Amino acid sequence: EPSAAVVVATARALKYNGGASRRGVQDPNPEALERGLPNLAAHLDILSRFGVIPVVALNEFAGDAEAELRRIETFCEERGVAVARARIHAEGGAGGLELADRVISTA
């Protein structure tokens, strides 16, 4: 049985779930982000119901608004969920070290 699971989140996906258009997800849109956060919460709640501790991998893309990334981190921290930025696409394995540390310490 797994003791932890990684949930991958992006600011873009959360904004899309919050009503932003596909073409508009790259633009800063804190309102759409807020409306999309319940989607992330639902995934975290599902894992918790199964007794699995979630860890959020916040995939960071060039051009993401820092304020939006911080809001997602704060949202996770307020729920007591470990979160780490993942920059694996841009930085290779080194971009996933923070996430790996969070998963190890959580599991």
Secondary structure by P-SEA (a helix, b strand, c coil): cccbbbbbbbaaaaaaaacccccccccccaaaaaaaaaaaaaaaaaaaaacbbbbbbccccccccaaaaaaaaaaaaaacbbbbbbcccccccccaaaaaaaaaaac
